[in-house]
Amino acid sequence: MPALRISAISFLNTAPLMWDFEHGDAGRGFQIEYTIPSACAAALAANQADIGIIPAFTYAQIPELVILPNVAIASKDRVRSILLVSKKPIEQVRTIAADTSSRTSVALLRVLLVKLWGGPRELTPHAPDVDAMLRKHDAALLIGDAALRVRPDSGYQLYDLAHEWHELTAKPFVFAFWAVRLDALNQTPEGMDLAKLFQQSRDHGLLPESLAVIAKQWSAKLDMTEAEICSYLTGNIHYYLDRENHAGLRLFLQYCEEIGLIPRTSELRFLGPVAFGSARK
């Protein structure tokens, strides 16, 4: 039986999720490729991957997927790694260069523009280079590691989109989660519990000793201190698809439908029973 293909994201915020696959035995029997969030979704849609950590927005556009329960990349308020970097106040912004790495972040920006900031603006897809983006645009949407590299004292006006969402809705925001193609489930080795496997990898990745290793590995890459990285992973990112996060996700998909980004609000289907228990905050 061929190995299941995992499409993972090469950003700092996914490092705890991949802990057992990179530091333990969970990776045995899987083919793992790293890419950007939008490419993960494309791989699942094209049957080039069986399991992927996909942007929440794209779930509604790919048929025959199930979600692995209680694992997510979410934020209860400020996330730090989804930023609108602007040369002027948002009310004066007319043109925005949008990072092509994540369709969920672009959809969230479109929702906020309509629901919070007075209406649509002109968005242009762009590679994540803040200087080049702002050369011809009023603002730039950056996600992931590119956003983390923008310092608070950059001189630009910074809008944290997860915080702006929370201000609008009083709910957290879910950026991504693990999804599995239904037709791949019959390839799962007998006795393997996919949901448990990915949940345990998350749990092990969030142990203090694991976070210390991740912080040391990523500090030089992002020009951040190890303390800043640990603070980001434990204070800004929430790795559970708990009841509160689930409600935020449902509302986001509803808003996407209302402004015409998706044709309808898709039912969220999970692999196995879902119990929304308490989760680490």
C-alpha positions as CSV (number, residue, x, y, z in Angstrom):
1,M,0.0,0.0,0.0
2,P,1.5,3.4,-1.0
3,A,2.4,5.8,1.8
4,L,0.0,8.6,2.5
5,R,1.2,12.0,1.2
6,I,1.3,14.9,3.6
7,S,1.5,18.5,2.4
8,A,2.8,20.7,5.2
9,I,3.6,24.3,5.6
10,S,7.1,25.7,5.9
11,F,6.2,28.4,8.4
12,L,7.3,28.8,12.0
13,N,3.7,28.4,13.3
14,T,3.4,24.9,12.0
15,A,6.6,23.7,13.7
16,P,4.9,22.4,16.8
17,L,2.3,20.5,14.7
18,M,5.0,18.6,12.9
19,W,7.1,17.7,15.9
20,D,6.5,14.0,16.0
21,F,7.0,13.8,12.2
22,E,10.3,15.5,12.4
23,H,11.6,14.3,15.7
24,G,9.8,11.0,16.3
25,D,8.5,8.0,14.5
26,A,5.3,9.5,13.2
27,G,6.8,10.3,9.8
28,R,7.4,6.7,9.0
29,G,5.1,5.5,6.3
30,F,4.3,9.1,5.1
31,Q,5.7,11.2,2.2
32,I,6.0,14.7,3.5
33,E,6.5,17.8,1.4
34,Y,6.7,21.4,2.6
35,T,5.2,24.4,0.8
36,I,3.0,27.5,1.4
37,P,-0.6,27.3,2.6
38,S,-2.2,28.0,-0.8
39,A,-0.1,25.3,-2.4
40,C,-1.2,22.8,0.3
41,A,-4.8,23.3,-0.7
42,A,-3.9,23.1,-4.4
43,A,-2.1,19.8,-3.8
44,L,-5.2,18.3,-2.0
45,A,-7.5,19.6,-4.7
46,A,-5.3,18.0,-7.5
47,N,-5.0,14.7,-5.6
48,Q,-1.2,15.3,-5.2
49,A,-1.6,15.0,-1.4
50,D,-3.7,13.0,0.8
51,I,-3.4,15.1,4.0
52,G,-2.8,18.8,4.1
53,I,-2.9,21.7,6.6
54,I,-5.1,23.9,4.5
55,P,-6.3,27.5,4.7
56,A,-9.7,27.5,6.3
57,F,-11.2,29.4,3.3
58,T,-10.2,26.7,0.8
59,Y,-12.1,24.0,2.6
60,A,-15.3,25.3,1.0
61,Q,-13.8,24.9,-2.4
62,I,-12.4,21.4,-2.3
63,P,-15.0,18.6,-2.3
64,E,-14.7,15.3,-0.3
65,L,-12.5,16.5,2.6
66,V,-12.8,15.7,6.3
67,I,-11.2,17.7,9.0
68,L,-8.9,16.1,11.7
69,P,-10.6,17.1,15.0
70,N,-9.3,19.6,17.5
71,V,-6.1,20.6,15.7
72,A,-5.8,24.1,14.2
73,I,-3.8,27.2,13.7
74,A,-5.9,29.8,15.2
75,S,-5.7,33.0,17.3
76,K,-7.8,34.2,20.2
77,D,-7.0,37.8,19.5
78,R,-3.7,39.2,18.1
79,V,-1.8,36.8,15.9
80,R,1.2,39.0,14.8
81,S,1.8,37.0,11.7
82,I,-1.1,38.3,9.6
83,L,-0.4,41.9,9.0
84,L,-1.7,44.7,6.9
85,V,1.3,47.0,6.6
86,S,0.2,50.5,5.5
87,K,1.7,53.8,4.6
88,K,-1.5,55.6,5.6
89,P,-4.6,55.1,7.8
90,I,-6.8,52.3,6.5
91,E,-9.6,54.8,5.7
92,Q,-7.2,56.4,3.1
93,V,-6.0,53.1,1.6
94,R,-7.1,52.5,-1.9
95,T,-4.6,49.9,-3.3
96,I,-3.3,46.8,-1.5
97,A,-0.6,44.3,-2.6
98,A,-1.7,40.9,-1.2
99,D,0.7,38.1,-0.3
100,T,-0.1,35.1,-2.5
101,S,0.8,32.6,0.2
102,S,-2.6,32.3,1.8
103,R,-6.1,32.6,0.4
104,T,-7.6,32.6,3.9
105,S,-5.8,35.8,4.9
106,V,-6.8,37.5,1.6
107,A,-10.4,36.4,2.3
108,L,-10.2,37.7,5.8
109,L,-8.9,41.0,4.5
110,R,-11.8,41.3,2.1
111,V,-14.3,40.5,4.8
112,L,-12.8,43.2,7.1
113,L,-12.8,45.7,4.3
114,V,-16.5,45.2,3.7
115,K,-17.7,44.7,7.2
116,L,-15.4,47.1,9.1
117,W,-13.5,49.4,6.9
118,G,-16.0,50.9,4.5
119,G,-15.9,48.7,1.4
120,P,-13.7,46.9,-1.1
121,R,-10.3,48.1,-2.2
122,E,-8.1,47.2,-5.2
123,L,-6.2,44.1,-4.3
124,T,-3.2,42.9,-6.4
125,P,-1.5,39.5,-5.9
126,H,2.2,40.0,-5.0
127,A,5.2,38.0,-3.8
128,P,5.8,38.7,-0.1
129,D,8.4,41.5,-0.3
130,V,7.2,44.4,1.7
131,D,9.5,47.1,0.1
132,A,8.4,46.0,-3.4
133,M,4.8,45.8,-2.4
134,L,4.7,49.3,-0.9
135,R,6.5,50.8,-3.8
136,K,3.4,51.0,-5.9
137,H,0.6,50.3,-3.3
138,D,-0.8,52.1,-0.3
139,A,-0.6,48.9,1.8
140,A,0.7,45.3,1.8
141,L,-0.9,42.2,3.3
142,L,1.8,39.9,4.7
143,I,1.4,36.5,6.3
144,G,3.5,34.0,8.2
145,D,7.3,34.5,8.5
146,A,7.3,37.5,6.2
147,A,4.9,39.3,8.6
148,L,6.9,38.3,11.7
149,R,9.9,40.0,10.1
150,V,8.1,43.4,10.2
151,R,9.2,45.2,13.3
152,P,6.8,47.3,15.4
153,D,9.1,50.3,14.9
154,S,9.1,50.0,11.1
155,G,7.4,53.4,10.7
156,Y,4.3,51.9,9.0
157,Q,0.8,51.5,10.4
158,L,0.3,47.9,11.3
159,Y,-3.1,46.2,11.4
160,D,-3.2,42.7,12.9
161,L,-6.1,41.1,11.0
162,A,-6.9,38.5,13.7
163,H,-7.2,41.4,16.3
164,E,-9.4,43.4,13.9
165,W,-11.6,40.3,13.4
166,H,-11.9,39.9,17.1
167,E,-12.8,43.6,17.5
168,L,-15.5,43.1,14.8
169,T,-17.0,39.7,16.0
170,A,-15.7,39.1,19.6
171,K,-14.6,35.7,18.3
172,P,-11.2,34.0,17.6
173,F,-10.1,33.3,14.1
174,V,-9.1,30.0,12.6
175,F,-6.5,30.2,9.8
176,A,-5.9,26.6,9.0
177,F,-6.4,23.0,10.0
178,W,-5.5,19.5,8.9
179,A,-7.8,18.0,6.2
180,V,-7.8,14.5,4.7
181,R,-9.2,13.4,1.3
182,L,-12.0,10.9,1.8
183,D,-10.6,8.6,-0.9
184,A,-7.3,8.4,0.9
185,L,-8.8,7.0,4.1
186,N,-8.9,3.4,2.8
187,Q,-5.1,3.7,2.4
188,T,-4.6,4.3,6.1
189,P,-2.6,1.4,7.6
190,E,-4.7,-0.8,9.9
191,G,-4.6,0.3,13.5
192,M,-3.5,3.9,12.7
193,D,-5.6,6.6,14.3
194,L,-4.9,9.6,12.2
195,A,-6.7,12.1,14.5
196,K,-4.7,10.8,17.5
197,L,-1.5,10.8,15.6
198,F,-1.7,14.5,14.6
199,Q,-3.1,15.6,18.0
200,Q,-0.2,13.9,19.8
201,S,2.3,15.5,17.5
202,R,0.8,18.9,18.4
203,D,0.9,18.1,22.1
204,H,4.5,17.0,22.0
205,G,5.5,20.0,20.0
206,L,4.1,22.3,22.6
207,L,6.1,20.8,25.5
208,P,8.5,23.4,26.9
209,E,11.6,21.4,25.9
210,S,10.2,21.1,22.3
211,L,9.5,24.8,22.1
212,A,13.0,25.5,23.3
213,V,14.4,23.5,20.4
214,I,12.1,25.2,17.9
215,A,13.0,28.6,19.1
216,K,16.7,27.9,18.8
217,Q,16.2,26.6,15.3
218,W,14.1,29.5,14.1
219,S,15.7,32.5,15.9
220,A,18.3,33.2,13.3
221,K,16.0,32.6,10.4
222,L,13.5,35.3,11.5
223,D,15.9,37.6,13.3
224,M,13.8,37.1,16.5
225,T,15.0,36.2,20.0
226,E,14.2,32.7,21.3
227,A,11.9,34.4,23.9
228,E,10.0,36.2,21.2
229,I,9.5,32.9,19.3
230,C,8.2,31.1,22.4
231,S,5.9,34.0,23.2
232,Y,4.5,33.9,19.6
233,L,3.9,30.1,19.6
234,T,2.3,30.1,23.1
235,G,0.6,33.5,23.3
236,N,-0.4,34.3,19.8
237,I,-1.1,31.0,18.2
238,H,-3.8,28.6,19.5
239,Y,-3.5,25.1,18.3
240,Y,-6.9,23.7,19.1
241,L,-10.1,23.6,17.2
242,D,-12.2,24.1,20.4
243,R,-15.8,25.1,20.6
244,E,-15.0,28.8,20.6
245,N,-12.7,28.6,17.6
246,H,-15.2,26.4,15.8
247,A,-17.8,29.2,16.2
248,G,-15.4,31.8,14.8
249,L,-14.7,29.5,11.8
250,R,-18.4,29.1,11.1
251,L,-18.9,32.9,11.2
252,F,-16.0,33.5,8.9
253,L,-17.4,31.1,6.3
254,Q,-20.8,32.7,6.7
255,Y,-19.3,36.2,6.0
256,C,-17.4,34.8,3.0
257,E,-20.7,33.6,1.6
258,E,-22.5,36.9,2.3
259,I,-19.9,38.9,0.3
260,G,-19.8,36.4,-2.5
261,L,-16.4,34.8,-1.9
262,I,-17.8,31.3,-1.7
263,P,-21.1,30.0,-3.1
264,R,-22.4,28.6,0.1
265,T,-21.3,27.8,3.7
266,S,-20.0,24.3,3.6
267,E,-20.7,21.8,6.3
268,L,-17.7,21.1,8.5
269,R,-17.1,17.3,8.4
270,F,-14.8,15.7,10.8
271,L,-13.0,12.4,10.9
272,G,-14.7,10.6,13.7
273,P,-16.6,12.0,16.6
274,V,-15.9,15.6,17.8
275,A,-15.8,16.5,21.5
276,F,-15.3,20.2,22.2
277,G,-13.5,19.9,25.5
278,S,-11.4,22.4,27.3
279,A,-8.2,23.3,25.6
280,R,-5.0,25.0,26.6
281,K,-5.3,28.8,26.1
